[in-house]
Amino acid sequence: MANTYTQIHIHFVFAVKHRAGIIQYRWKNDLYKYIGEIVQNKKHKMLIINGVEDHVDLLVGVRPAQSISDLMQDVKGGSSKWINDNQLVPGRFEWQEGYGAFSHSKSQLPAVIGYIQNQEAHHQKKTFREEYLELLEEFEVEYDEKYLFKELV
């Protein structure tokens, strides 16, 4: 019987609705652990997760049995429910629609892991929008400004 062998590494980026800075230091590690459990329960491999108050970056070894969009629906839907069930924010928590997904070769993983580990320091110099636009440009992803993550007005 033939087997399927893959090596697919995806760097995901997604933001809190309107990029509100409401992910709190006191519970963010529990959130990251919960997201990691979702990823692992879907048979993918969580390599690293980190973020700041308004967004999350994660690097996942993806199994081809589940689409990227289905994985993100599971991660964002499950983690939103967890935040709301635990009443960690006033009102209703939601993630912004959409996400970024960027593929990396195995040789790039140490640099991507370092980048994600250092999110707090990185975002003292760059905004989420600057970071996200740089990723889109680096990966030559065409985008429409009106569909980028929205900020609070």
N, C-alpha and C positions, 0 to 999 in steps of 0.2 A: 504494500500500500504506500503510495507516495505521500509525502508530507509537504507542508508549505513552510518555507523559511523566509523570514523578512528581517529587515533592520530599518525601521522607520522611526525617526525621532522628530517630534513636533514641539515647537515652542509656542505655547498658547498665551495670549494676552486678552484679558477682558476687564471691563470697568463697571463700577457701581453706577446705577442709573444717574444720569446728569453729572457723573463724575464727582458726586458728593463724597467728601472725605469722612466716611462714617465707619470704616473698618477700624476698630479700636485695638490698641496694643494689648489690652487685658484679655481679649478673646481671639485675636487673629491666629495664634498658633493652634488653638482648638479648631478653628475654621479650616486651616491648612491641613490638619490631620484628618478632618472629616472629608475634605475634597480628595485627599490621598486615598482614603478608604473607598470612595466612589470609583476612582480610577482603577484601583486594584481589584475591586469586586467585579469590574467589567473586563478583567484579565489583561489590563495594560500595565505598564511598569512606570510608576512615578519616580522620576529621577531627582527632581527638586521643585519646590514651590516657595514663593516668597512674593512680597508686594509691599505696598504702602497703603495709606488710608483710602485711596480712591480706585485702586486696581490690583489685579493679581497677575503674576507671570508664573507659568509652570512649564516644565519640560517633561515630556512623556514619551516613553517607548511604546508606540501604538501597534496593536495587533490588528491585522486587516479584517478581522471578523466583524468589526463595528466601524461604521463611518465616523469621520471626524465630527460631522454635524450632530450625529446621535450622541457621541461622547460628550460634546459641549452642552447639549440639551440636558443630559443626565447630570453633569457637573453643576451647571448653573441652576437648574431646577431643584436638584437635591440640596445644594448648599443654601439657596434662598429659603427653602422650606425649613432647613435646620436653623438658620438665623431667626426666622420668624417664630418658629415653634419655641425657641429659647428666649424670645423677647429681648434680643440683644440690642435692638435699636428702637427708638420711638417710631410708631407708625409701622408701615409695611416696607420691608426691604425688597429691592429688586436690582438685578443686574441690568446694565444697558443692553439693548438689543445688539446682536452681532459679537464678533470676536476677531482677533488676528490669529492666524495659524501659519507658522513659518517652519519649513523643513531644514534639517541639519544633518550633515554626515557625521559619522562616528568621530572623525578627527576634529570636528568643531565642538564636540561636547564639553571639553574642559573650559573653553572660553565662554560658552553659553551658560554653563553652571556658575562660573565666576560672576558673570554679568547678573544672573538672577540672585545669587547670594548677596550681592552688593546693591540691591535695589534702594535701600534707605539712603546710602551715601550718593548713589547716582542721582536720585531725585532731589537732592539738595542743590544740584547744578542744573537739572533739566526738568521741565514739566512733563507730565504724562503725554500731553499732545506732542511736544517736541520728540519725545522718545518714540511714540507711535509713528509719527511721520518719517522719522529716520529709518525705522524698520521697513515701512512700506517702500521707501525709496531704495534702501539697500537691496531689498528683494525684488525690486522693479515691479511692484504691484500697482496696477492702475487703480485709481480711486477717484471718487467724486467728493469734494469738500462737504456737500450737503449731507452725505451719509457717514461722515466721521462721527466718533463718539461726541455726543452733545454735552455742553457744559450748562451749569445752572445759569439762568439769566436774571 
